[in-house]
Amino acid sequence: TKRSEALGIPISAMIEQGKLSLFQVEPHRYMPEEFVGLVRQEVEQRQARLVVIDSISGYRKFLRGDDLLTDLHTLCQYLQNMGVSVFLTNEIEQIAGGFMATEYGISYLAGNIIFLRYMERRTEAGVLEIRRCVGVLKKRLSDCEKTVRELEITGEGVKVGEPITGLRSILSALPVVVDGQA
């Protein structure tokens, strides 16, 4: 909650008002069925409208064997049938290199896929910095923003900047500077 509060997101107030439930689930504490039971209880008792699982990698640590796809599909289908929106985060371990939406082959579950990625950018003074960018890979029911934009996380919140110019192939292993702009 401290990180969210530092970004201006009033997590503590939302919890006190009953608008938000927050559970930190340690790997191996619950079997997948027990975790699903907790989620179902929260949805059914509190009429939750949004469930966030942060992250798929953490959820994967619950499982014995290769049932991630089946378990996530079943959970997401249940939530969808209950009218609940589902937000899954997925951390890809490689910082640079070829781009992957997910390493588990579960992108079919998503109606929308937003990516966050690191990139290198030169400042006006010529200093090379590591920056973040954001874009939409998939939006199932309508058209979407097609530009890649810089993303900043500051003490004032999350800021999405103007479209990135001067670079192409940002999603590849080797972004290319266009016309010496970046």
Secondary structure, DSSP 8 states (H G I E B T S, - for coil): -HHHHHTT--HHHHHHTTS-------TTSS-HHHHHHHHHHHHHHH--SEEEES-HHHHHTT-SSS-HHHHHHHHHHHHHHTT-EEEE----S-SSSS--S-SSS-GGG-SEEEEEEEEEEE-TTS-EEEEEEEEEEEESSS----S-EEEEEETTEEEEEEE--SEE-TTSSS-EESTT--
